[in-house]
Amino acid sequence: MKGDKFDNRQSIANVKVEIPLSKQQAGSLKGKYPVYLDGGKTVIFISDKSKEKETIERYNSRGKYVRP
């Protein structure tokens, strides 16, 4: 069964190559900064801390859609 394609696809050695290093690390939030929205109810993570204010403004300016 050495040449079995299914076993080769499931092998961790083969899958690691396709997964980015940032996703392989535990937590995968390394290098990300939290942005708290809605008074702390919503938390998102961004990679560029200088865009924190822009992100908050965009979130606050979006339309509050209410279903009829």
Phi, psi and omega in degrees: 000017184294327183266011183293122183295322181298315179296323179293323179291326183278348181295130181297327180300325181278328184284326182303326183298326184274343182269128179299150182302323181296330179278337181283335182282146181298130179092324180047022175253012180296129181083009179251152182241135180283142173236121183265126182239160179057040179066028178097358179288328182239132178234129173236158181243131179238156182269340182246105184297335181291345180263014182298312180296319179299319180295317179296317180296317179296321180294317181289332183275348180291151183289137176273100183279125177243127180289139180288000000 
